[in-house]
Amino acid sequence: MVQYAPATTLDDIYKNLTPEPLVNPGEFEAFYRKEVNEVRGDDRIARIRLGLQRAHRAQHFYKSCLMGHHGVGKSTEITRLLRETSTLYEAIRFSVVEDLDPNNFQPLDVVYLMMAKLVEKAGEVMGKRPSEQRLREILQWFAEETATTKSEREATLEVEAGAGLDAESLWSKVLNFFASLKSKLKFGSTQTKEVKEYRFRRLDELIELLNRLLDECEELLRTTQGRSWLFVGEDFDRDSITPAQVESLFVHYGAIFTNTRVSLVFTLPVALYYSESGVRLPFSSSDSFLIPDTPVFQHDHTPNPVGIQAVQKVLTARVALNLFDPGQCERLILASGGNLRDLFALVNYAADSALLRSGQTVNEHDVQGALNNLRSEYERRLGQSPFDREEVSYDQKVQCLLKIYAGEKIDQIPNRALYALLRARAVQEFNGNRWFGVHPLVVNILGEQDQLNHINGQVPGGAY
């Protein structure tokens, strides 16, 4: 059995400081610290949990979206949600990045994936399979598609309606087909225009087929275990997913989610939710939640001791504090702006620097090198790329940053410049009365450009 404990040598730090979410039960129990979530303000996960509990009692379906900027720990908070609702729900968790082709997936691919994962999970969890009638319906639907679309006939295994097969053979055929389908969804991205049009014409039929399967699996799970099914779709807010793909799925084909008879929790890009298309999303405003950043600075740019302590608890659960020279741990926490992804990157870089000079602890020079390295990354993010979706000049970004830094409320209303800075993580979004702050490393950049005033050689709210 793997034992999870804080790293006690510099060479072990990287093992505990990875950006992956805490999915493994042992890792979650060893490394999760509730203090970070508490200092953010209102517990969004508790509200989603309440909605799921009410839906289960009423035998209704609860549908919610969860948002948050990169590095705030959405996936880890989803792990907490699933742990806290495990007696009521059997979760089917999937990632658009890991389970689909993130660059080419189509809305119906999500339906196919949900169906494939439900069939596989049903056999594992319930000890009972969907009925033969339902399995034959599934095979028949895909057999008709295969016969109608030539390119699909060439790209997938031959599918038959299952006539003449006994129950065991029928089940094996369905499992084998969905295993092949999942592989094709992930790696076989080529779909002709005719295939796409044919599939979209049959969207209503496909959703109804999924619903009949869901109804049967729901009845079986409630009867055998007293639980319901819950789909959790993640990573739709990743940069590798184009806005057009996400908008097509959740806005233009939102019926996929509103019409399916199952509870859902999906992660969405913040920018889509607050865009003009946001009102057409299949999730109500009362069931849409944002996980904000962790504030390690206050409105007046002075350190926030509560936020610092909360982030330090996360770090020291993974790394022994005596591996840092006095004061260096807090320097790294402040420089990260409370963003755990940034904090882990900073600590890993500083620890490697200490190792390379044959040191035993992280000293001020190691920390400064880490700050310089990540600050260079933020400088690049502030620039303009030919791949950016919208052109926002650096001057526009600087003006927005200066107003955010000064706390001007009018510039905390979302606009193109603010969204560009939020995506770059140059601006952070906090709890309470919803306020924004400039990332400490970006404060440094503005200070070096003489855009902000220095006090005793430092710009308040920066990383030093």
HELIX and SHEET records of a PDB file:
HELIX    1   1 LEU A   10  ASP A   12  5                                   3    
HELIX    2   2 ILE A   13  ASN A   16  1                                   4    
HELIX    3   3 PRO A   25  PHE A   31  1                                   7    
HELIX    4   4 LYS A   34  VAL A   39  1                                   6    
HELIX    5   5 ARG A   44  ALA A   58  1                                  15    
HELIX    6   6 LYS A   74  GLU A   84  1                                  11    
HELIX    7   7 VAL A   96  ASP A   99  1                                   4    
HELIX    8   8 PRO A  107  MET A  126  1                                  20    
HELIX    9   9 GLU A  132  THR A  148  1                                  17    
HELIX   10  10 LYS A  150  ALA A  155  1                                   6    
HELIX   11  11 ALA A  167  PHE A  187  1                                  21    
HELIX   12  12 LYS A  193  ARG A  201  1                                   9    
HELIX   13  13 LEU A  203  GLN A  225  1                                  23    
HELIX   14  14 PRO A  243  GLU A  247  1                                   5    
HELIX   15  15 SER A  248  HIS A  252  3                                   5    
HELIX   16  16 ALA A  255  THR A  258  1                                   4    
HELIX   17  17 VAL A  270  TYR A  273  1                                   4    
HELIX   18  18 GLU A  276  ARG A  280  5                                   5    
HELIX   19  19 SER A  285  ASP A  287  5                                   3    
HELIX   20  20 PRO A  305  THR A  316  1                                  12    
HELIX   21  21 LEU A  321  LEU A  323  5                                   3    
HELIX   22  22 GLN A  328  SER A  336  1                                   9    
HELIX   23  23 LEU A  340  LEU A  356  1                                  17    
HELIX   24  24 GLU A  364  LEU A  382  1                                  19    
HELIX   25  25 TYR A  394  ALA A  406  1                                  13    
HELIX   26  26 LYS A  409  GLN A  412  5                                   4    
HELIX   27  27 ARG A  416  ARG A  423  1                                   8    
HELIX   28  28 PRO A  440  GLU A  448  1                                   9    
SHEET    1   A 5 TYR A  89  SER A  95  0                                        
SHEET    2   A 5 SER A 228  GLU A 234  1                                        
SHEET    3   A 5 SER A 263  THR A 267  1                                        
SHEET    4   A 5 LYS A  63  GLY A  68  1                                        
SHEET    5   A 5 SER A 288  ILE A 291  1                                        
SHEET    1   B 2 VAL A 427  GLU A 429  0                                        
SHEET    2   B 2 PHE A 436  VAL A 438 -1                                        
END                                                                             
